[in-house]
């Protein structure tokens, strides 16, 4: 059973890393859109679909 718990912990940590990378990518896209000088920010479609 020890291996199962270790795998679960590893999976949770990996998922946290994936989420943080995705959030960082969305922030970069938003900042890029806002910095182009095209007026006020308006919501955009994410770079990847669900």
Biotite code that builds the C-alpha atoms (Angstrom):
import biotite.structure as struc

atoms = struc.array([
    struc.Atom([0.000, 0.000, 0.000], chain_id="A", res_id=1, res_name="UNK", atom_name="CA", element="C"),
    struc.Atom([2.982, 2.314, 0.521], chain_id="A", res_id=2, res_name="UNK", atom_name="CA", element="C"),
    struc.Atom([3.572, 2.582, -3.234], chain_id="A", res_id=3, res_name="UNK", atom_name="CA", element="C"),
    struc.Atom([-0.032, 3.586, -3.796], chain_id="A", res_id=4, res_name="UNK", atom_name="CA", element="C"),
    struc.Atom([0.184, 6.526, -1.385], chain_id="A", res_id=5, res_name="UNK", atom_name="CA", element="C"),
    struc.Atom([3.502, 7.629, -2.817], chain_id="A", res_id=6, res_name="UNK", atom_name="CA", element="C"),
    struc.Atom([2.024, 7.525, -6.323], chain_id="A", res_id=7, res_name="UNK", atom_name="CA", element="C"),
    struc.Atom([-0.971, 9.578, -5.196], chain_id="A", res_id=8, res_name="UNK", atom_name="CA", element="C"),
    struc.Atom([1.278, 12.219, -3.634], chain_id="A", res_id=9, res_name="UNK", atom_name="CA", element="C"),
    struc.Atom([3.365, 12.333, -6.809], chain_id="A", res_id=10, res_name="UNK", atom_name="CA", element="C"),
    struc.Atom([0.225, 12.702, -8.930], chain_id="A", res_id=11, res_name="UNK", atom_name="CA", element="C"),
    struc.Atom([-1.082, 15.555, -6.757], chain_id="A", res_id=12, res_name="UNK", atom_name="CA", element="C"),
    struc.Atom([2.247, 17.405, -6.961], chain_id="A", res_id=13, res_name="UNK", atom_name="CA", element="C"),
    struc.Atom([2.409, 16.898, -10.722], chain_id="A", res_id=14, res_name="UNK", atom_name="CA", element="C"),
    struc.Atom([-1.151, 18.190, -11.136], chain_id="A", res_id=15, res_name="UNK", atom_name="CA", element="C"),
    struc.Atom([-0.259, 21.304, -9.098], chain_id="A", res_id=16, res_name="UNK", atom_name="CA", element="C"),
    struc.Atom([2.683, 21.920, -11.425], chain_id="A", res_id=17, res_name="UNK", atom_name="CA", element="C"),
    struc.Atom([0.485, 21.508, -14.514], chain_id="A", res_id=18, res_name="UNK", atom_name="CA", element="C"),
    struc.Atom([-2.104, 23.934, -13.105], chain_id="A", res_id=19, res_name="UNK", atom_name="CA", element="C"),
    struc.Atom([0.488, 26.559, -12.214], chain_id="A", res_id=20, res_name="UNK", atom_name="CA", element="C"),
    struc.Atom([2.085, 26.360, -15.674], chain_id="A", res_id=21, res_name="UNK", atom_name="CA", element="C"),
    struc.Atom([-1.325, 26.800, -17.305], chain_id="A", res_id=22, res_name="UNK", atom_name="CA", element="C"),
    struc.Atom([-2.180, 29.781, -15.107], chain_id="A", res_id=23, res_name="UNK", atom_name="CA", element="C"),
    struc.Atom([1.188, 31.363, -15.894], chain_id="A", res_id=24, res_name="UNK", atom_name="CA", element="C"),
    struc.Atom([0.569, 30.883, -19.631], chain_id="A", res_id=25, res_name="UNK", atom_name="CA", element="C"),
    struc.Atom([-2.863, 32.532, -19.384], chain_id="A", res_id=26, res_name="UNK", atom_name="CA", element="C"),
    struc.Atom([-1.379, 35.482, -17.491], chain_id="A", res_id=27, res_name="UNK", atom_name="CA", element="C"),
    struc.Atom([1.289, 35.893, -20.171], chain_id="A", res_id=28, res_name="UNK", atom_name="CA", element="C"),
    struc.Atom([-1.375, 35.849, -22.909], chain_id="A", res_id=29, res_name="UNK", atom_name="CA", element="C"),
    struc.Atom([-3.493, 38.388, -21.027], chain_id="A", res_id=30, res_name="UNK", atom_name="CA", element="C"),
    struc.Atom([-0.529, 40.701, -20.467], chain_id="A", res_id=31, res_name="UNK", atom_name="CA", element="C"),
    struc.Atom([0.387, 40.428, -24.132], chain_id="A", res_id=32, res_name="UNK", atom_name="CA", element="C"),
    struc.Atom([-3.152, 41.365, -25.174], chain_id="A", res_id=33, res_name="UNK", atom_name="CA", element="C"),
    struc.Atom([-3.226, 44.296, -22.766], chain_id="A", res_id=34, res_name="UNK", atom_name="CA", element="C"),
    struc.Atom([0.156, 45.617, -23.864], chain_id="A", res_id=35, res_name="UNK", atom_name="CA", element="C"),
    struc.Atom([-0.667, 45.812, -27.576], chain_id="A", res_id=36, res_name="UNK", atom_name="CA", element="C"),
    struc.Atom([-2.436, 49.151, -27.164], chain_id="A", res_id=37, res_name="UNK", atom_name="CA", element="C"),
    struc.Atom([-5.735, 47.951, -28.580], chain_id="A", res_id=38, res_name="UNK", atom_name="CA", element="C"),
    struc.Atom([-7.779, 49.675, -25.905], chain_id="A", res_id=39, res_name="UNK", atom_name="CA", element="C"),
    struc.Atom([-9.317, 48.197, -22.781], chain_id="A", res_id=40, res_name="UNK", atom_name="CA", element="C"),
    struc.Atom([-8.923, 44.536, -22.020], chain_id="A", res_id=41, res_name="UNK", atom_name="CA", element="C"),
    struc.Atom([-11.657, 42.273, -23.294], chain_id="A", res_id=42, res_name="UNK", atom_name="CA", element="C"),
    struc.Atom([-11.900, 38.594, -22.541], chain_id="A", res_id=43, res_name="UNK", atom_name="CA", element="C"),
    struc.Atom([-10.294, 36.293, -25.106], chain_id="A", res_id=44, res_name="UNK", atom_name="CA", element="C"),
    struc.Atom([-10.457, 32.657, -26.004], chain_id="A", res_id=45, res_name="UNK", atom_name="CA", element="C"),
    struc.Atom([-7.793, 30.579, -24.226], chain_id="A", res_id=46, res_name="UNK", atom_name="CA", element="C"),
    struc.Atom([-5.000, 29.177, -26.361], chain_id="A", res_id=47, res_name="UNK", atom_name="CA", element="C"),
    struc.Atom([-6.247, 25.634, -25.804], chain_id="A", res_id=48, res_name="UNK", atom_name="CA", element="C"),
    struc.Atom([-9.766, 24.338, -25.744], chain_id="A", res_id=49, res_name="UNK", atom_name="CA", element="C"),
    struc.Atom([-11.229, 22.362, -22.883], chain_id="A", res_id=50, res_name="UNK", atom_name="CA", element="C"),
])
